[in-house]
Amino acid sequence: MSLLQLPAKLSSPFFTGNGIGLNRFSNPISSPQTQTQTRSLPFPAIKAMKTMEGKVVCASGNKTVAVEVTRLAPHPKYQKRIRLKKKYQAHDPENDFKVGDIVQLLKTRPISKKKTFLAVPAPSRKSKKAGSSGELGIPLQSQQE
């Protein structure tokens, strides 16, 4: 018996890579176990869509706007919530947005080195319920006759 051959009593699926275990020379990525595990899923992997809302601070570029996104985060030491601002480059295909507009950023495929967001108009923040004339829903005296 040579040194490279295993005796019959020590031969097992674990050593040969045919069973649950893999031998040290096999590629774990191309093993049959991992291929069957990935194929058995009936649905695709879920990738979260990242959206943010911000204010246009620069619209001088062609089809590009710079959007400043403000978020609240706790201070590392004092735990007080502070405002953190970050600027993102966003794609504006029709050059619709001007400085000061509120836009929503949608994550897309990379358009250039720094542009991976698409700027779309943000939904209206003012959502007043129809039928309420005052803050409390009580009609004002001037509206009563």
Disulfide bonds with the S-S distance in Angstrom:
none
